[in-house]
Amino acid sequence: MDSYTKLNDAAWDRLLRSVAKQFTDVTLKRGYQYYKQGRVTLDNPDDLEHLEAEVDGTIPYVVDVYPGKPSDSDCNCPVGSSCKHIAAVLMAWAEHQGRSVQSLANARTAAVSVPAAAPRYKAEAQRLAQEAVRIPEMSVAQWLALFERCLMPIADQVRNTNYAKQALGLIYKLKPELPPAAERLYELNALLYLMHHVAEPPNMYARGQSSYLGYFTHIAITDLHEAAMGCLARELPDAAADEPHWRDRLLETADALRTAMLRPGPTQDYDLLHYGGLWETWVSPSIGSEALYAEELRRLEDALPELPPQSRGAWNTAALRMRFSLSDDDGALALLREGAGRNRDASSSELVDLLASLARDGQWSRLLRWLTEAAPWIASRRPRDMEAYASLWDALVARLPEAEPLMWETFERMLPASGQLYESRLLAAGRYEEWMDIQLSYGREPLEYRATELAPLEKHAPHTLLPFYHQAVERYVALKNRAGYKSAVKLLKRLAKLYKKMKREDRWETFYELFELRHSRLRALQEELRKGKLS
C-alpha cells in the first residue's frame, strides 16, 4: 500500500471520536464479533473517503461507509445506519490501515481519555477549582449545580461502572476538607446525583435514538444505589458548632429525595429506599419531631393530585411512614390496605423496617397490632421479608408470652405463603402433631426429608410418624415399579425400628404378615423385601 493511502494520526483520532458518538457500546461489540468471524468483504480498502463492502449477516448486506463522517454511512439492513455491519466494516478497514481494531471496538469506553485536561475545558476547570473553596458554605442545590458542571466534559461517554468511578473521582477532586456531618451529606448527595445522572441518556441519545438502559448502565446504577444505602446505614455524625448549615442541608436532601421517589423512572424504587433510609437513620434520630412528620405529610398530600398512577405506590409507602411516625396507626393501616394490590418489593422492605423500629423502641402493644393486621399484605411479598416478619413475632412472644396463640393463628391464616416458616416453628416448639397434619394434608413424601430432620419426631413423638410412613409405603407399592418397591422397603425398615422403639413388636409382626400376604404376587417387591432382609 502506498504511503499516501495510509490513514494519518489526526484522521484516526477524529474517527475514534466520531465512532464513540455515533455507535452504542453494544453495537461496537457486535460489530467486533462480525469482524472477528471474517464476515466483511472490502471492495476498496485503500480508499480513505468512501468504502464499499459486503457483510455476511442474516443475508449478505451491502454497506457504504464514509470514514471521515461515519454518520453519513448506510447499510441495507433493517437498522440502516449506526449498525453492527457498518461498525464491522470500519474495523476491517482499520486493520487494513494498520490501526488498532481494539481501540475502535472500545471507542465508547477506552478510547476517550479524561477530557477535563483538554484546552477547551481548562478555563472551566480553573473556575470550578476557584468556586470549590466555597463548598463548605454552599447549599445542596449549589453542590448539585457544581456536580453538573464538573461532569460536562465526560457527559457523552457511555454510562457504565468505569464512567461512574471516573465521575466520582471528578466530584471528590473538587471537595475541600469538610466537617464530619457535611462530609457525610456531601458523600450521599454525590452518590444520589450520580445515580440519577447515569440513568439519564447521554447527549447522543437525546437526539432521538433509544434511551434503553443497557446491562452495564444498570450495574452502575445498582452499585451507586448500594453505596448510597451503605452511606445511610452509618449514623450521621453529630454536628458541631462550626456546622451551621447541616440541618438545612439534611432537609434539602429530604426534599430532593421526595421529588425523586415520586417521579416515575428507572431509579424510582431505589429512590424510595433512599427516602425511607434517610428518614429512618438520619432525619428521625437527629431532628425528628411530630411537627416535622406532619409537615412532610402535608407536602406529600399536596403532591398527590398531580401524581401519575405509577407513582401512587411510592406515595402510599412514604405517607404510611409519616402517619406511622405520628403514631396514627389507623391512618397508616388504611394506607396499607389501600396499597395492598400494588406489588412493590421496595414498599414491603420499608414496612418491615418500620415494624422493626417498634421492636427496637419496645413498643410491643403497637407491634402486636401491626404484625396481626399487616399479615395478609406481608404474605404476598418476598420470602426475605417473610423471614424478617417472623423474627419480629419471635421477639414479641419473648416479651409477651400471652401473644403466642395469636402468632400461631396468624401463621395459619397466612398459609400457604407462611408454610416453610410455620412448619419450622412448629418443629422448634415441639408441636409435632400439627406439623404432621400439614405433611399428610399436602401428601408429602417421608423420603424427601433427611433422617436427621425427622430425628426429633422419632425421639419425642414416634407415633406421629406411623401414618406418615404407612401411607407412603402404600403409595410406593401402588407404583408397581422397581424404584417404588425399593422406596417402600426403606420405609418398612424404618417402621420396624419405630414399632420396636415403641415396644409394639407384636403390632409390627401382624402388619407385616398381612402386607406380605396382600402383595405375595408382586415378585419384584418380594425380591426387594428379601434384599432388605425383611422376609
LOMILO-883297 format. One line per 8 residues: number of its first residue (from 1); their letters; for each residue x, y, z of C-alpha. Coordinates in steps of 0.2 Angstrom, whole numbers. Last residue first. Example, Ala and Ser with C-alpha at 12.3 -4.5 7.8 and 13.67 -1.06 7.14 Angstrom:
LOMILO-883297
2	SA	68:-5:36; 62:-22:39 .
//
This chain:
LOMILO-883297
535	SLKGKRLE	-193:-308:273; -187:-291:279; -169:-294:275; -169:-279:263; -164:-290:249; -178:-302:254; -190:-287:253; -183:-282:236 .
527	EQLARLRS	-187:-299:229; -204:-299:236; -207:-282:228; -201:-289:211; -212:-304:213; -228:-295:216; -240:-310:219; -237:-310:238 .
519	HRLEFLEY	-243:-292:239; -258:-295:251; -249:-309:260; -233:-299:263; -243:-284:270; -254:-296:281; -238:-303:289; -230:-286:291 .
511	FTEWRDER	-245:-279:300; -246:-293:312; -227:-293:315; -227:-274:318; -242:-275:330; -232:-288:340; -216:-278:340; -225:-264:350 .
503	KMKKYLKA	-212:-258:361; -212:-240:355; -194:-241:349; -198:-258:341; -213:-251:332; -202:-237:326; -187:-248:321; -199:-259:310 .
495	LRKLLKVA	-207:-244:303; -189:-238:297; -187:-254:289; -204:-253:280; -199:-235:274; -183:-241:265; -193:-256:258; -206:-245:251 .
487	SKYGARNK	-193:-234:242; -185:-250:234; -203:-255:228; -206:-239:220; -190:-239:211; -193:-257:205; -211:-252:198; -228:-256:203 .
479	LAVYREVA	-232:-238:208; -245:-244:220; -231:-251:231; -224:-233:233; -241:-226:238; -244:-240:250; -227:-237:258; -231:-218:259 .
471	QHYFPLLT	-247:-221:269; -238:-232:281; -224:-220:284; -234:-204:288; -247:-214:297; -233:-221:309; -223:-205:310; -234:-196:323 .
463	HPAHKELP	-232:-212:335; -213:-208:336; -217:-192:346; -201:-187:356; -187:-197:349; -193:-202:332; -201:-184:330; -184:-176:334 .
455	ALETARYE	-175:-187:322; -186:-182:307; -174:-169:301; -159:-180:305; -166:-194:294; -166:-182:279; -183:-177:272; -190:-180:255 .
447	LPERGYSL	-190:-199:259; -205:-195:270; -216:-190:255; -228:-175:257; -246:-178:253; -250:-159:257; -263:-165:270; -251:-178:277 .
439	QIDMWEEY	-237:-166:279; -248:-152:287; -255:-164:300; -238:-170:304; -233:-152:309; -248:-151:320; -244:-167:328; -226:-162:331 .
431	RGAALLRS	-229:-146:341; -212:-147:349; -209:-128:348; -195:-130:336; -205:-142:325; -220:-130:324; -208:-116:320; -200:-125:305 .
423	EYLQGSAP	-218:-128:299; -224:-110:300; -209:-103:292; -210:-115:277; -228:-113:275; -230:-94:278; -236:-92:260; -248:-107:261 .
415	LMREFTEW	-254:-101:273; -255:-84:280; -270:-88:291; -261:-102:299; -246:-90:303; -259:-78:311; -267:-91:322; -249:-97:328 .
407	MLPEAEPL	-245:-79:332; -261:-76:341; -258:-91:352; -241:-84:356; -247:-67:362; -248:-72:380; -229:-74:380; -227:-55:378 .
399	RAVLADWL	-208:-51:378; -202:-67:370; -218:-68:360; -213:-51:353; -195:-56:348; -202:-72:339; -215:-62:330; -202:-50:324 .
391	SAYAEMDR	-192:-65:318; -207:-70:308; -208:-53:299; -189:-54:295; -192:-71:287; -207:-65:277; -197:-50:271; -184:-62:264 .
383	PRRSAIWP	-198:-73:256; -204:-58:246; -222:-52:247; -240:-59:246; -239:-64:265; -234:-47:270; -251:-40:265; -261:-53:273 .
375	AAETLWRL	-251:-51:289; -251:-32:291; -266:-33:304; -258:-46:316; -240:-39:315; -246:-21:316; -257:-24:331; -243:-34:341 .
367	LRSWQGDR	-230:-21:336; -241:-7:344; -243:-17:360; -224:-21:360; -217:-3:358; -200:-8:365; -191:5:354; -181:-8:345 .
359	ALSALLDV	-196:-19:342; -206:-4:336; -192:0:324; -193:-17:317; -210:-14:312; -205:1:302; -191:-9:293; -203:-22:289 .
351	LESSSADR	-214:-9:281; -200:-2:270; -195:-19:264; -213:-22:258; -213:-4:250; -197:-9:240; -205:-25:234; -219:-16:226 .
343	NRGAGERL	-234:-27:221; -248:-15:222; -264:-23:227; -261:-20:246; -260:-1:243; -277:3:250; -274:-9:264; -258:-1:269 .
335	LALAGDDD	-265:16:268; -279:12:280; -265:4:291; -256:21:292; -272:30:295; -277:19:310; -259:18:316; -258:37:318 .
327	SLSFRMRL	-242:35:329; -235:51:321; -221:41:314; -233:28:307; -243:43:298; -226:48:291; -221:31:285; -238:27:278 .
319	AATNWAGR	-236:43:268; -220:37:260; -227:20:256; -243:27:249; -233:39:238; -222:25:231; -237:15:227; -245:30:219 .
311	SQPPLEPL	-231:34:207; -237:23:193; -254:32:193; -246:49:188; -245:61:203; -253:79:201; -266:77:215; -254:69:227 .
303	ADELRRLE	-241:82:228; -250:92:242; -253:76:251; -234:73:251; -231:91:257; -243:89:271; -236:73:277; -219:81:277 .
295	EAYLAESG	-226:95:288; -234:82:300; -218:72:302; -208:89:306; -221:94:318; -221:77:327; -202:78:329; -187:71:321 .
287	ISPSVWTE	-171:82:321; -157:70:324; -164:52:326; -178:55:314; -169:63:300; -153:52:299; -157:34:301; -176:31:297 .
279	WLGGYHLL	-179:47:287; -164:45:276; -167:26:274; -185:29:269; -180:41:256; -166:31:250; -177:16:248; -190:26:238 .
271	DYDQTPGP	-176:32:227; -171:15:223; -189:11:218; -189:26:207; -172:23:199; -178:18:182; -191:32:181; -208:38:188 .
263	RLMATRLA	-206:53:199; -212:52:216; -196:45:223; -186:59:215; -197:73:222; -196:66:240; -177:63:238; -174:81:234 .
255	DATELLRD	-185:87:249; -175:75:260; -159:82:254; -165:99:257; -170:94:275; -152:87:278; -144:103:270; -154:114:281 .
247	RWHPEDAA	-149:105:297; -131:104:292; -129:123:288; -122:129:305; -108:117:305; -95:125:316; -105:122:332; -103:103:329 .
239	ADPLERAL	-115:92:320; -116:74:327; -111:62:314; -125:55:304; -126:36:308; -119:24:295; -133:14:286; -136:30:275 .
231	CGMAAEHL	-119:28:267; -121:10:264; -138:14:256; -129:26:245; -116:14:240; -129:1:236; -138:13:225; -122:18:216 .
223	DTIAIHTF	-118:-1:213; -136:-3:206; -134:12:194; -118:5:188; -125:-12:185; -140:-4:176; -128:5:164; -118:-11:161 .
215	YGLYSSQG	-134:-20:156; -140:-6:145; -154:7:149; -165:10:134; -165:28:129; -166:24:110; -161:37:97; -169:54:96 .
207	RAYMNPPE	-156:67:99; -156:64:117; -147:48:114; -131:57:109; -132:68:124; -130:54:136; -147:46:142; -151:49:161 .
199	AVHHMLYL	-149:34:172; -130:39:175; -135:56:180; -148:49:193; -135:38:201; -123:52:200; -134:64:210; -138:51:223 .
191	LANLEYLR	-119:46:225; -114:65:226; -128:69:238; -123:55:250; -105:60:250; -109:78:253; -120:74:267; -107:63:275 .
183	EAAPPLEP	-94:77:273; -106:90:280; -109:80:295; -90:77:298; -83:94:295; -77:97:277; -59:97:269; -61:103:251 .
175	KLKYILGL	-71:94:238; -67:97:220; -57:80:217; -72:72:225; -83:76:210; -70:72:197; -67:55:206; -85:51:207 .
167	AQKAYNTN	-86:54:188; -72:42:184; -79:29:195; -96:31:187; -89:30:170; -80:14:174; -96:7:181; -106:11:165 .
159	RVQDAIPM	-113:26:156; -106:28:139; -97:44:137; -105:60:131; -106:69:148; -87:67:151; -83:86:149; -100:91:157 .
151	LCREFLAL	-96:81:173; -90:96:184; -103:107:178; -117:95:184; -108:92:201; -107:111:204; -125:113:201; -128:98:213 .
143	WQAVSMEP	-117:107:226; -127:123:224; -143:114:227; -136:106:242; -132:123:249; -115:130:249; -104:136:264; -92:122:265 .
135	IRVAEQAL	-92:121:246; -85:139:244; -67:133:241; -74:124:226; -78:140:217; -59:143:212; -57:125:207; -73:126:196 .
127	RQAEAKYR	-66:142:188; -50:133:184; -59:118:177; -70:129:166; -54:138:159; -46:121:156; -61:113:147; -57:120:129 .
119	PAAAPVSV	-39:115:131; -42:97:135; -37:92:153; -55:89:158; -56:77:143; -52:61:153; -47:50:139; -59:43:127 .
111	AATRANAL	-53:27:118; -57:15:132; -76:16:134; -86:21:119; -71:18:107; -69:1:113; -71:-8:96; -61:6:88 .
103	SQVSRGQH	-47:4:100; -47:-15:99; -45:-13:80; -29:-4:82; -23:4:66; -13:-4:51; -24:3:38; -30:-14:33 .
95	EAWAMLVA	-35:-17:51; -44:-1:52; -54:-6:36; -59:-22:45; -64:-12:60; -74:1:49; -83:-13:40; -88:-21:57 .
87	AIHKCSSG	-95:-5:63; -105:-3:47; -112:-20:49; -116:-18:68; -127:-3:64; -126:16:65; -137:17:50; -150:6:41 .
79	VPCNCDSD	-157:-4:55; -167:-15:44; -151:-20:34; -147:-10:18; -132:-1:26; -128:17:27; -114:29:31; -117:48:33 .
71	SPKGPYVD	-115:47:52; -97:39:49; -90:55:43; -72:54:38; -74:35:37; -88:36:24; -96:19:23; -107:11:10 .
63	VVYPITGD	-113:-7:16; -122:-20:6; -129:-34:17; -127:-53:13; -142:-61:22; -144:-65:40; -127:-57:41; -112:-58:28 .
55	VEAELHEL	-106:-41:26; -102:-33:9; -91:-18:7; -90:-1:-2; -79:12:7; -78:30:3; -66:43:9; -49:35:13 .
47	DDPNDLTV	-49:22:-1; -36:8:1; -49:-5:7; -59:-4:-10; -71:-19:-11; -70:-24:7; -78:-41:12; -83:-42:30 .
39	RGQKYYQY	-89:-59:38; -72:-64:44; -79:-70:61; -68:-57:70; -76:-43:60; -93:-50:64; -89:-51:83; -82:-33:83 .
31	GRKLTVDT	-98:-27:75; -107:-35:90; -96:-26:102; -97:-10:93; -116:-11:93; -116:-15:112; -105:0:115; -118:12:106 .
23	FQKAVSRL	-112:20:90; -111:38:83; -103:47:97; -89:35:100; -87:32:82; -85:50:78; -72:52:92; -62:37:86 .
15	LRDWAADN	-63:43:68; -57:60:73; -42:52:81; -38:41:65; -39:57:54; -26:66:65; -15:51:66; -14:48:47 .
7	LKTYSDM	-23:35:37; -12:27:24; -16:29:6; -2:42:3; 10:29:9; 7:17:-5; 0:0:0 .
//
